[in-house]
Amino acid sequence: GQEDTLRYDMRLGEHGAKRVQLEITAVKNLVEDAIGGYDVEEYNHILARRGQLDFDDLQVHALEVLQKHPEVALHYRQQYSHVLVDEYQDINPVQHEILRMLVAPIEDATGDEVSVPNFVAVGDDSQSVYGFRGAAPQFLIHFLDEFEDGELLKLERNYRSTEHILTAGNRIIDNNEDRIPKTMWTDKGMGKEIVFKELPNEAAEAAFIAGHIEKLLARKRPKIDVTDIAVLYRRHAQSEVIAQALEEAGIPYWVVADNDIGQRKGVHLRTIHSAKGLEWEAVVLAGWNDGSVPMFTVNKDPELLPEERRIAYVGVTRAKRDLLVTVPRVTKTKAGGTMPQQPSRFIEVMKGGEETEPVRRRSGNNHGGRRYGGSSGRSW
């Protein structure tokens, strides 16, 4: 049956772990397709019948073993002399508790302190962007409150971006109050100024992006390859119109899904989340309207705004030398109409201004659409 087609070979190959992840995703999709929605009990039942655990299960069960069997936790404490956790800003509460059981100071039955491994946590709280997965940057921010004998070492030199780009990113993230204070710097020079471009609609935005990339590729000095350019957006739904414009311009591209493996020849097109940890000579941040960056949900829940700033910071600091930020004045709705848009509040911050929620443009008919300006758009 359909479920049998989802079996996998236990002798995992080069990308075996990723295949297992895709396998489990397929189970989720199977359940959703079968019952018209996502049912946790049915999903867990299928996994149990097939003897599988998803990533959340692996974490929860590991914690349960350590909690129910202290001798297991003690065994691993004594087995490792050093524990290093990278990307510490992205750990979730379950992972944090697992680490505590392995590295936090404890006493044995006689009251003597049990030796603990040397513990090193590496991370950047400014790049914690996985709150929807339960990640909590507070574990890194308040690390020294929890491990009082620890030492904080700040790595404040940026080896990637020019000063214009780094300053813009710093201005965004500096509005987050609960963070580790850092003064990031670079010796790459001021570099090119960031270009901000407002276009009439998404089609005009995509055409402008394609033209911008053509100019980059035609540039003699410094020479830039198509693989050195990335177009980053917030949602994959934004990729279709951009991909069409690139195709019409004859520019090779690669739309990168969040779970893609390997490299292909062409322009990277991908979400900001999937771009974390990567870098390109030139970056285009597309669709930077308020409601997308930051997401509209911050207007109802301001507590979401710090993570939105971190997402914007990650997007900006993917660029080494060249950064273009584009905004469509009008976007299409799912119903087929149009919606007027405002530039992201973060754009004014990048230019040295204050972060304020923009006044919304009015539209007399969201279903019939409305025109703004000429086809060439404007820079500001």
Secondary structure, 3 states (H helix, E strand, C coil): CCHHHHCCCCCCCCCHHHHHHHHHHHHHHHHHHHHCCCCHHHHHHHHHHCCCCCHHHHHHHHHHHHHHCHHHHHHHHHHCCEEEECCHHHCCHHHHHHHHHHHCCEECCCCCEECCCEEEECCCHHHCCCHHHCCCCHHHHCHHHHCCCCCCCCCCECCCCCHHHHHHHHHHHCCCCCCCCCCCECCCCCCCCCEEEEEEEHHHHHHHHHHHHHHHHHCCCCCCCHHHEEEEECCHHHHHHHHHHHHHCCCCEEECCCCCCCCCCCEEEEEHHHHCCCCEEEEEECCCECEECCEHHHHCCHHHHHHHHHHHHHHHCCEEEEEEEEEEEEEECCCCCEEECCECHHHHHHCCCCCCCCCCCCCCCCCCCCCCCCCCCEEC
